[in-house]
Amino acid sequence: MGDYLVKALAYNSQVRAYAVKTTDTVGEAQRRHYTWPTASAALGRSMTAGVMMGAMLKGEQKLTIKIEGRGPIGVILVDSNAKGEVRGYVTNPQTHFDLNQHGKLDVARAVGTDGTLSVVKDIGMRDQFNGQVPIVSGELGEDFTYYFVTSEQVPSSVGVGVLVNPDNTILAAGGFIIQLLPGTDDKTITAIEQRLQTIEPISKLIQKGLSPEEILEEVLGKENVKFLETMPVEFKCQCSEERIANAIISLGQEEIQSMIEEDGQAEAQCHFCNETYRFDKKQLEEMKEQAI
């Protein structure tokens, strides 16, 4: 089955929960950007959190996540929306280190811990929502947890994991977000805290092949979860030849004329999906006519 996300309520609607399988989605990002294992884990964790955060939006709303930890991987950028579509890239995709002391990919070393995690939500209004928090661990799950608690004042637990095959392809990826709604009683909070302390790491649950529904049942207890809906998830970029052409047209006639004279063509590459668009001299001349 392809990647998908599930939304749920738990403990008599005191808790909101999301879980997602992103193996194919992260795999597509790995293939497009040729990421090495540590970079794949960092980008995959960020995209997994991002697609769940996008699922919290409505309609045409969308968000952008920017992670700048000042580590060797550089900036991580992720876009997602309310439709289960997500895209992302890292500045230095060929970043990889030996496993850390826990035998896991050293994401914190790649990301860095001296920087910020910021979220910009385009909710269809004149003012966008902007939230920014310092990076607290670089492992990213903890950083997104800190973001929700600090910036959105929503007590949350975020688990994200990516497993990489020896040939650099993605073995499995996914995650969950658990959020306490206003008025959650102490008994429920204690029960969830205890379960979170005793369950296996999210990467282990993913490796075992648990579905998003089974992940939430493992985290919250099967008897406590009420599933609401599922939605497909995919890597999808909004770039197109038309959009790139419009961007070139917006440069103006003088700039386009320079392209014609110097190179006789133009080439542009999308950062998010690595797709390359080429325009020949005839196309550039047509664009020049449309430019102001």
LINNORBEL-V951570 format. One record per pair of residues at least 12 apart in sequence whose C-alpha atoms are under 6 Angstrom apart, sorted by the first residue. I is the first residue (numbers start at 1). J is the second residue. If there is no record, write none. Layout:
i: {I & I}
j: {J & J}
This chain:
i: {3 & 3 & 3 & 4 & 4 & 4 & 4 & 4 & 5 & 5 & 5 & 5 & 6 & 6 & 6 & 6 & 7 & 7 & 8 & 8 & 8 & 9 & 10 & 10 & 10 & 11 & 14 & 14 & 15 & 15 & 15 & 16 & 17 & 17 & 18 & 18 & 19 & 19 & 19 & 20 & 20 & 20 & 21 & 22 & 22 & 23 & 23 & 25 & 25 & 26 & 27 & 35 & 35 & 36 & 36 & 36 & 37 & 38 & 38 & 38 & 39 & 39 & 41 & 42 & 45 & 45 & 51 & 51 & 54 & 54 & 54 & 55 & 57 & 58 & 61 & 61 & 62 & 62 & 62 & 62 & 63 & 63 & 63 & 63 & 63 & 64 & 64 & 64 & 64 & 65 & 65 & 65 & 65 & 66 & 66 & 67 & 68 & 68 & 69 & 69 & 69 & 69 & 69 & 70 & 70 & 71 & 71 & 71 & 72 & 73 & 73 & 73 & 73 & 74 & 74 & 75 & 75 & 76 & 76 & 77 & 84 & 85 & 85 & 85 & 85 & 86 & 86 & 87 & 87 & 87 & 88 & 89 & 107 & 108 & 108 & 111 & 112 & 113 & 113 & 113 & 115 & 115 & 116 & 116 & 116 & 117 & 117 & 118 & 118 & 119 & 131 & 133 & 141 & 141 & 141 & 145 & 145 & 155 & 155 & 156 & 156 & 157 & 157 & 158 & 158 & 159 & 159 & 160 & 160 & 161 & 161 & 161 & 161 & 249 & 249 & 252 & 252 & 253 & 253 & 264 & 265 & 265 & 265 & 266 & 266}
j: {21 & 22 & 233 & 20 & 21 & 231 & 232 & 233 & 19 & 20 & 230 & 231 & 18 & 19 & 229 & 230 & 228 & 229 & 226 & 227 & 228 & 226 & 224 & 225 & 226 & 224 & 181 & 184 & 179 & 180 & 181 & 179 & 177 & 178 & 176 & 177 & 175 & 176 & 212 & 174 & 175 & 212 & 174 & 173 & 174 & 172 & 173 & 234 & 235 & 44 & 170 & 93 & 94 & 94 & 95 & 96 & 168 & 96 & 105 & 107 & 93 & 95 & 162 & 107 & 160 & 161 & 80 & 86 & 80 & 81 & 82 & 82 & 82 & 82 & 122 & 123 & 80 & 81 & 121 & 122 & 79 & 80 & 120 & 121 & 122 & 78 & 79 & 119 & 120 & 77 & 78 & 118 & 119 & 117 & 118 & 117 & 115 & 116 & 111 & 112 & 113 & 114 & 115 & 112 & 114 & 110 & 111 & 112 & 110 & 92 & 95 & 110 & 111 & 91 & 92 & 90 & 91 & 89 & 90 & 89 & 233 & 233 & 234 & 235 & 236 & 235 & 236 & 235 & 236 & 237 & 272 & 272 & 139 & 138 & 139 & 138 & 138 & 135 & 137 & 138 & 134 & 135 & 133 & 134 & 135 & 132 & 133 & 131 & 132 & 131 & 151 & 147 & 158 & 159 & 160 & 157 & 158 & 179 & 180 & 178 & 179 & 177 & 178 & 176 & 177 & 175 & 176 & 174 & 175 & 173 & 174 & 202 & 203 & 287 & 291 & 291 & 292 & 288 & 291 & 281 & 279 & 280 & 281 & 278 & 279}
